[in-house]
């Protein structure tokens, strides 16, 4: 009987602790900040989550093990996508690689690998030629990759990325924008796991506000 009471007490403690963690409230200006003015989203029928990143950023690399699984299991009402930031010529090289890989339909299989090659294997990808050789292992002809990398479509996506990052008021990565209204950064969240929790909190906040 005594063991049963102890077990019940432990279960109750865990239950209360879980309920408390789920009820955590996050504060504007501390855990996230408002984006003013609110920016339009791509799909008005779903909630939008955008990760702004750079392949050369070690923090973005370390955030990926937390964000990747979340993104793959995101609720049906969430439209998630990544937006490579362009703050200088080197960042643009990597942003072009991201968009080219997406157009050539190898982004899903190459995204984590490029992070790994840069931050674990310490390889440098600062030219289109080096990137073309990297993507060749996914069956992409090098000449086709270079053509796509320099295409009008990629040029347009680069211009949009620069504009949206400016509108969001982002100055560093990784950063996450929720519904065009809220900005979450690593320095605000203090940990990658907490970034995910804040994203979920803001999504639920928006769900409650929707008619």
C-alpha positions as CSV (number, residue, x, y, z in Angstrom):
1,X,0.0,0.0,0.0
2,X,2.8,2.4,0.9
3,X,4.6,1.7,-2.4
4,X,1.3,2.4,-4.3
5,X,0.9,5.7,-2.5
6,X,4.5,6.7,-3.4
7,X,3.9,5.7,-7.0
8,X,0.7,7.8,-7.2
9,X,2.6,10.7,-5.7
10,X,5.3,10.5,-8.3
11,X,2.8,10.2,-11.1
12,X,0.9,13.2,-9.7
13,X,4.1,15.2,-9.6
14,X,5.0,14.4,-13.2
15,X,1.4,15.2,-14.3
16,X,1.4,18.6,-12.6
17,X,4.9,19.4,-13.9
18,X,3.8,18.5,-17.4
19,X,0.7,20.6,-17.2
20,X,2.7,23.5,-15.8
21,X,5.2,23.3,-18.7
22,X,2.4,23.3,-21.2
23,X,0.9,26.4,-19.6
24,X,4.1,28.4,-19.8
25,X,3.4,31.9,-21.0
26,X,6.0,33.7,-23.2
27,X,6.4,37.5,-23.2
28,X,6.6,39.9,-26.1
29,X,9.8,41.8,-26.1
30,X,11.6,39.1,-24.1
31,X,11.0,35.7,-25.8
32,X,9.9,37.1,-29.1
33,X,9.2,40.5,-30.7
34,X,6.5,41.8,-32.9
35,X,7.2,42.6,-36.6
36,X,5.8,46.0,-37.6
37,X,4.1,46.2,-39.9
38,X,2.8,42.7,-40.1
39,X,4.1,41.0,-43.3
40,X,1.9,39.1,-45.8
41,X,2.1,35.3,-45.8
42,X,2.1,32.9,-48.8
43,X,-1.0,30.9,-47.8
44,X,-3.8,32.7,-46.0
45,X,-5.5,29.4,-45.2
46,X,-2.6,28.1,-43.1
47,X,-0.3,29.5,-40.4
48,X,3.2,30.3,-41.7
49,X,6.5,29.5,-40.1
50,X,9.7,30.7,-41.9
51,X,13.2,29.8,-40.8
52,X,15.8,32.4,-42.0
53,X,19.2,30.8,-42.1
54,X,22.7,30.6,-43.7
55,X,24.5,27.4,-44.5
56,X,27.7,28.9,-43.1
57,X,26.2,29.6,-39.7
58,X,27.3,27.1,-37.0
59,X,24.2,28.1,-34.9
60,X,21.9,27.2,-37.8
61,X,23.7,23.9,-38.1
62,X,23.1,23.2,-34.4
63,X,19.5,24.3,-34.6
64,X,18.7,21.9,-37.4
65,X,18.4,18.7,-35.2
66,X,15.7,20.5,-33.3
67,X,14.0,22.2,-36.2
68,X,14.2,19.4,-38.8
69,X,12.0,16.8,-36.9
70,X,9.6,19.6,-35.9
71,X,9.2,20.7,-39.5
72,X,8.7,17.1,-40.8
73,X,5.9,16.6,-38.3
74,X,4.4,20.1,-38.4
75,X,0.6,20.2,-38.0
76,X,-1.5,20.2,-41.3
77,X,-2.5,23.9,-40.7
78,X,1.1,25.0,-40.8
79,X,3.0,26.1,-43.9
80,X,6.7,25.8,-43.1
81,X,9.6,26.8,-45.4
82,X,13.2,28.0,-45.1
83,X,14.5,31.3,-46.4
84,X,18.3,31.6,-46.9
85,X,19.4,35.1,-45.9
86,X,21.7,37.2,-48.1
87,X,23.8,39.7,-46.2
88,X,26.9,39.6,-48.4
89,X,28.4,37.9,-51.5
90,X,29.3,34.7,-49.6
91,X,25.8,34.3,-48.2
92,X,24.4,34.8,-51.7
93,X,26.5,31.9,-53.0
94,X,24.9,29.6,-50.5
95,X,21.5,31.0,-50.9
96,X,21.7,30.4,-54.7
97,X,22.7,26.8,-54.0
98,X,19.6,26.4,-51.8
99,X,17.2,27.7,-54.4
100,X,18.9,25.8,-57.2
101,X,18.7,22.5,-55.2
102,X,15.0,23.2,-54.6
103,X,14.3,23.8,-58.3
104,X,16.3,20.7,-59.2
105,X,14.3,18.6,-56.6
106,X,17.3,17.5,-54.5
107,X,16.9,19.9,-51.6
108,X,15.4,17.4,-49.2
109,X,18.2,14.9,-49.6
110,X,21.0,17.5,-49.8
111,X,20.1,20.1,-47.1
112,X,21.5,18.3,-44.1
113,X,24.5,17.0,-46.1
114,X,25.6,20.4,-47.1
115,X,25.5,21.5,-43.4
116,X,27.5,18.4,-42.5
117,X,30.1,19.0,-45.3
118,X,30.7,22.5,-44.2
119,X,30.6,22.2,-40.4
120,X,31.8,18.7,-39.7
121,X,34.0,18.0,-42.7
122,X,35.1,21.6,-42.9
123,X,34.7,21.9,-46.6
124,X,34.6,25.3,-48.3
125,X,31.9,26.1,-50.9
126,X,32.6,29.6,-52.1
127,X,32.1,29.1,-55.8
128,X,29.4,27.8,-58.1
129,X,31.9,25.2,-59.5
130,X,32.6,23.7,-56.0
131,X,28.8,23.6,-55.3
132,X,28.2,21.9,-58.7
133,X,30.6,19.2,-57.8
134,X,28.9,18.7,-54.4
135,X,25.4,18.4,-56.0
136,X,26.7,16.1,-58.7
137,X,26.5,13.2,-56.2
138,X,22.8,13.6,-56.2
139,X,22.7,13.0,-60.0
140,X,22.6,16.7,-61.0
141,X,24.6,17.5,-64.1
142,X,27.2,20.2,-63.2
143,X,26.4,22.3,-66.2
144,X,22.7,22.1,-65.4
145,X,23.3,23.1,-61.8
146,X,25.4,26.1,-62.8
147,X,22.7,27.2,-65.3
148,X,20.0,26.9,-62.7
149,X,22.2,28.7,-60.1
150,X,22.5,31.7,-62.4
151,X,18.9,31.5,-63.7
152,X,16.3,34.3,-63.8
153,X,14.2,32.3,-61.3
154,X,17.0,32.1,-58.8
155,X,17.8,35.8,-59.3
156,X,14.1,36.6,-58.5
157,X,14.2,34.4,-55.4
158,X,17.4,36.1,-54.2
159,X,15.9,39.5,-54.6
160,X,12.8,38.4,-52.7
161,X,14.9,37.0,-49.9
162,X,16.8,40.2,-49.5
163,X,13.5,42.2,-49.4
164,X,11.8,39.9,-46.9
165,X,14.7,39.7,-44.5
166,X,14.8,43.5,-44.5
167,X,11.0,43.7,-43.9
168,X,11.3,41.2,-41.0
169,X,14.0,43.3,-39.4
170,X,16.4,40.3,-39.2
171,X,20.0,41.1,-38.5
172,X,21.3,37.6,-37.5
173,X,20.5,33.9,-37.9
174,X,19.0,31.5,-37.1
175,X,15.7,33.4,-36.9
176,X,12.1,32.2,-37.2
177,X,9.1,34.3,-38.3
178,X,5.7,33.1,-37.3
179,X,2.6,34.2,-39.3
180,X,4.5,37.3,-40.5
181,X,3.9,38.8,-37.0
182,X,6.4,37.4,-34.6
183,X,10.2,37.1,-34.7
184,X,12.0,34.5,-32.6
185,X,15.8,34.4,-32.3
186,X,18.3,32.2,-30.5
187,X,19.4,35.1,-28.3
188,X,15.8,35.6,-27.2
189,X,15.0,31.9,-26.7
190,X,18.3,31.1,-25.0
191,X,18.2,27.5,-26.4
192,X,17.2,25.7,-29.6
193,X,14.7,23.6,-27.7
194,X,13.1,26.7,-26.3
195,X,12.9,28.2,-29.8
196,X,10.6,25.3,-30.8
197,X,8.5,25.8,-27.7
198,X,8.0,29.5,-28.5
199,X,7.1,28.7,-32.1
200,X,4.4,26.3,-30.8
201,X,3.2,28.9,-28.3
202,X,2.8,31.5,-31.0
203,X,1.1,29.2,-33.4
204,X,-1.4,28.3,-30.7
205,X,-1.9,32.0,-30.0
206,X,-2.7,32.6,-33.6
207,X,-5.1,29.6,-33.8
208,X,-7.1,31.1,-30.9
209,X,-7.2,34.5,-32.7
210,X,-8.5,33.1,-36.0
211,X,-12.2,33.4,-36.6
